[in-house]
Amino acid sequence: QVQLVESGGGLVQPGGSLRLSCAASRTIFSITAMGWYRQAPDKQRELVATITSGGSTNYADSVKGRFTISRDGAKNTVYLQMNSLKPEDTAVYYCNAPPGFRNPFTSWGQGTQVTVSS
């Protein structure tokens, strides 16, 4: 089994920054595309960023220019650097395989809460 653990969330003021981490129990991100999702209260889960095994990235329009996804295969970790945070970024953030790619994970992690408020 490959487990996913998200961390790095917290309470920040608008305009602030956070770096989220997604750790896997085994070395797998180097061969698996990964994405960051978020889900706000009473809203559908949204895919906000993806990175392929080759390092190609894509972003939702709502976060372009503000968020950066990256990976470190040696540390079994995927990151999401979030800058210029807005209240509408408030959500629980999860990592998992993006649509259209192989998904080796058996379940979702617990997610990490990001709250942007003054």
Long-range contacts (C-beta under 8 A, 24 or more apart in sequence): 1-25, 1-106, 2-26, 2-28, 2-104, 2-105, 2-106, 3-109, 4-94, 4-95, 4-96, 4-105, 4-107, 4-108, 4-109, 5-109, 5-110, 6-93, 6-94, 6-95, 6-109, 6-110, 6-111, 6-112, 7-112, 8-112, 9-92, 9-93, 9-112, 9-113, 9-114, 9-115, 10-113, 10-114, 10-115, 11-115, 11-117, 12-85, 12-114, 12-115, 12-116, 13-116, 13-117, 13-118, 14-85, 14-86, 14-87, 14-116, 14-117, 14-118, 15-84, 15-85, 16-85, 16-116, 17-81, 17-82, 17-83, 17-84, 17-85, 18-82, 18-85, 18-114, 19-79, 19-80, 19-81, 19-82, 20-79, 20-80, 20-82, 20-93, 20-112, 20-114, 21-77, 21-78, 21-79, 22-77, 22-78, 22-79, 22-80, 22-95, 22-109, 23-75, 23-76, 23-77, 24-76, 24-77, 25-76, 26-76, 27-73, 27-74, 27-76, 28-76, 28-104, 29-53, 29-71, 29-72, 29-73, 29-76, 29-77, 29-78, 30-71, 30-73, 32-97, 32-101, 32-102, 32-104, 33-97, 33-98, 33-101, 33-102, 34-69, 34-71, 34-78, 34-95, 34-96, 34-97, 34-98, 35-69, 35-95, 35-96, 35-97, 35-98, 36-67, 36-69, 36-78, 36-80, 36-93, 36-94, 36-95, 37-93, 37-94, 37-95, 37-96, 38-89, 38-91, 38-92, 38-93, 38-94, 38-114, 39-91, 39-92, 39-94, 39-111, 40-88, 40-90, 40-91, 40-92, 43-91, 45-94, 46-91, 47-98, 47-99, 48-80, 49-80, 50-98, 51-78, 52-101, 62-88, 63-89, 82-114, 85-114, 85-116, 86-116, 87-116, 87-117, 88-116, 89-114, 89-116, 90-114, 90-115, 90-116, 90-117
